[in-house]
Amino acid sequence: QVQLVESGGGLVQPGGSLRLSCAASGSTFTIYRMGWYRPAPGNQPKLVATITSGGVTNYADSVKGRFTISRDNAKNAVYLQMNSLKPEDTAVYYCHGITFERFNYWGQGTQVTVSS
């Protein structure tokens, strides 16, 4: 079992920055890839960014060049640095982890609101 807890959301003006954190606990050694998702129309989770245990990253086109995902394996944590935020980035951001056995885990979500 893996537990994921997000933090760092909040209200920010357009053009501002936020840093999200996700702390993993439990059987963290089983985690292959971690990432961040936000709901798309219809409430399906939409990829924002992911990072593997080896450091390979993947980004949604809409956030490339603005968001940076990073991972601290020693702390079992993943981070999302969000710069140049836009109103359309407003969403609940969910931390996600998938194990080598393809079990999926989700955090409870953290609200990000971009508004003037």
C-alpha positions as CSV (number, residue, x, y, z in Angstrom):
1,Q,0.0,0.0,0.0
2,V,1.1,3.5,-0.8
3,Q,-0.3,6.8,0.6
4,L,0.1,10.1,-1.1
5,V,-0.5,13.5,0.5
6,E,-0.4,16.7,-1.5
7,S,0.3,20.2,-0.3
8,G,1.2,23.6,-1.7
9,G,-2.0,24.7,-3.5
10,G,-3.6,28.1,-3.1
11,L,-4.6,31.3,-4.8
12,V,-2.2,33.0,-7.1
13,Q,-2.5,35.9,-9.6
14,P,-2.0,35.2,-13.3
15,G,1.7,35.1,-14.1
16,G,2.5,33.9,-10.6
17,S,4.1,30.7,-9.3
18,L,3.3,27.9,-7.0
19,R,5.1,24.7,-5.9
20,L,3.1,21.6,-5.2
21,S,4.5,18.8,-3.1
22,C,3.5,15.2,-2.8
23,A,4.8,13.0,0.0
24,A,4.6,9.3,-0.4
25,S,4.5,6.8,2.5
26,G,4.1,3.0,2.8
27,S,5.6,0.7,0.2
28,T,7.3,3.5,-1.6
29,F,10.0,1.2,-3.0
30,T,7.4,-0.2,-5.3
31,I,6.6,3.0,-7.0
32,Y,7.7,3.2,-10.7
33,R,6.3,6.5,-11.8
34,M,4.8,9.5,-10.0
35,G,3.0,12.5,-11.4
36,W,0.4,15.1,-11.3
37,Y,-3.1,15.1,-13.0
38,R,-6.0,17.5,-13.1
39,P,-9.5,16.9,-14.2
40,A,-10.5,17.3,-17.8
41,P,-14.1,17.9,-19.1
42,G,-16.1,14.9,-17.9
43,N,-13.9,14.7,-14.8
44,Q,-11.4,12.2,-16.3
45,P,-7.9,12.8,-15.0
46,K,-5.7,14.5,-17.5
47,L,-1.9,14.3,-17.3
48,V,0.0,17.4,-16.3
49,A,3.4,15.9,-15.7
50,T,5.0,12.6,-14.7
51,I,8.4,11.4,-13.7
52,T,9.8,7.9,-13.4
53,S,12.0,6.5,-10.7
54,G,14.9,6.9,-13.2
55,G,14.1,10.6,-13.7
56,V,12.4,10.4,-17.2
57,T,9.8,13.2,-17.4
58,N,6.7,13.8,-19.5
59,Y,4.6,16.9,-19.8
60,A,1.3,17.9,-21.2
61,D,1.8,20.3,-24.2
62,S,-0.2,23.0,-22.3
63,V,2.4,23.2,-19.5
64,K,5.7,22.6,-21.3
65,G,8.1,25.4,-20.6
66,R,6.1,26.6,-17.6
67,F,5.9,23.6,-15.2
68,T,8.8,21.5,-13.9
69,I,8.3,18.1,-12.2
70,S,11.0,16.8,-9.9
71,R,11.5,13.9,-7.6
72,D,13.5,13.3,-4.4
73,N,13.7,9.5,-4.0
74,A,15.4,9.8,-0.6
75,K,12.4,11.8,0.7
76,N,9.9,9.8,-1.3
77,A,8.5,13.1,-2.6
78,V,7.6,14.6,-6.0
79,Y,7.2,18.3,-6.7
80,L,5.6,20.4,-9.4
81,Q,7.0,23.9,-9.8
82,M,4.4,25.9,-11.7
83,N,5.5,29.2,-13.2
84,S,3.7,31.7,-15.5
85,L,0.3,30.4,-14.2
86,K,-2.8,31.1,-16.3
87,P,-6.4,31.1,-15.3
88,E,-7.0,27.9,-17.3
89,D,-4.5,26.2,-14.9
90,T,-7.1,26.5,-12.2
91,A,-8.0,23.0,-11.0
92,V,-7.7,20.4,-8.3
93,Y,-4.3,18.8,-8.8
94,Y,-3.9,15.2,-7.8
95,C,-0.7,13.3,-7.1
96,H,-0.6,9.9,-8.7
97,G,1.7,7.0,-8.2
98,I,1.9,3.7,-10.1
99,T,3.9,0.7,-8.9
100,F,5.9,-1.8,-10.9
101,E,3.0,-4.2,-10.5
102,R,0.7,-1.5,-12.1
103,F,-1.2,-0.6,-8.9
104,N,-2.5,2.9,-9.0
105,Y,-2.6,5.3,-6.0
106,W,-4.1,8.8,-5.8
107,G,-3.8,11.6,-3.3
108,Q,-6.7,13.6,-2.0
109,G,-6.0,16.6,-4.3
110,T,-5.0,20.2,-3.7
111,Q,-6.8,23.2,-5.1
112,V,-4.9,25.6,-7.4
113,T,-6.8,28.8,-8.3
114,V,-5.3,31.4,-10.7
115,S,-7.2,34.6,-10.5
116,S,-6.8,38.3,-10.2
